[in-house]
Amino acid sequence: MTTSTKDIRVLYMHGLESGINGVKVQKLKKSFNVHAVDMNIRWLASRQAYGWALVTVYVVVVSIFAWRLATFGGGWLAVVAAVLFLAGSIVLLEQLLRKLLRIFLNAAVSRQADAIASFKPDVVVGSSFGGAIAMLCIDRGLWHGPTLLLAPAFHKVCNLARMPLNFTMPPSVRMHIVHGTKDNTVPIDDSRLIANALRQVTLEEINDDHRLKSTTEGSLKRNVLSLLQRTS
C-alpha cells in the first residue's frame, strides 16, 4: 500500500441528484486523490416528473376524445377503440422509455469504463445511482478492484430498466456497503440481499437516510483504507 493516503487513487461515481463536486466528493478529496466523471444525469431526475405529467395529459386528452365520441354519435364501439388505442400507446411509451434508460445506463457504464482505464483507480466509490453503475462495471468485467458503495440503487435501477438482476462478482473483488436504516429512496433490504448472496461483501448499517449525511470524512477514509487492507 502507498505510504500517503493522498497517493491513493479513488474514482467516485456520483448519484442521480448530485455531481462531481458533491459533499461526499469533497470529503474524499481531503484524504485521497479523487477523480469523478460527470455522467450528466441530473436532467433524468427532473424529467421523471415531466414524464408522468406528459402521460397524465395524454390520458386526459384521449379520455375527453372518447367521451365526445360517445356523446356526439360515435357510439361505444368508438369509445372502446379509443381506450384500446390509449392502452396500447401507454405500453409502447413505457417500452420506449425503458429502452432509452438502458441506452443511457450503457453510456454511463462506458464513460466510467474509460475513466477506469485512464485513471487506474485503487478504489471505486459509488453513491446511489453511481453505486448501480459501479456494480454494472463489475458485472461486465470492467472493474475488478475494491469497491465502496453508499446506498447503492442497483436493484431499483435494474427494475426500472427491466434489466436482469443476476449480478456476478469475481471472488477476488472486495466490496463494502454503507446503507442507512431510514432510507426511503433505496430500501436497505436491497443491500442486505447483496451482502447475503456474496461472501466477499460486507454491509454496514447506520442510523441515517438515503443522503447519508452522518457519513464523515473519517468514516469514508476508514472504509477506503479497510478495503485496501482486505485486498492486499
Secondary structure, DSSP 8 states (H G I E B T S, - for coil): --SSGGGSEEEEE--SS--TTSHHHHHHHTTSEEEE-----HHHHHHHHHHHHHHHHHHHHHHHHHHHHHHTT-HHHHHHHHHHHHHHHHHHHHHHHHHHHHHHHHHHHHHHHHHHHHH--SEEEEETHHHHHHHHHHHTTS--S-EEEES--HHHHHHHHT--------TT--EEEEEETT-SSS-HHHHHHHHHH-TTEEEEEES--TT-TT--HHHHHHHHHHHHHHH-
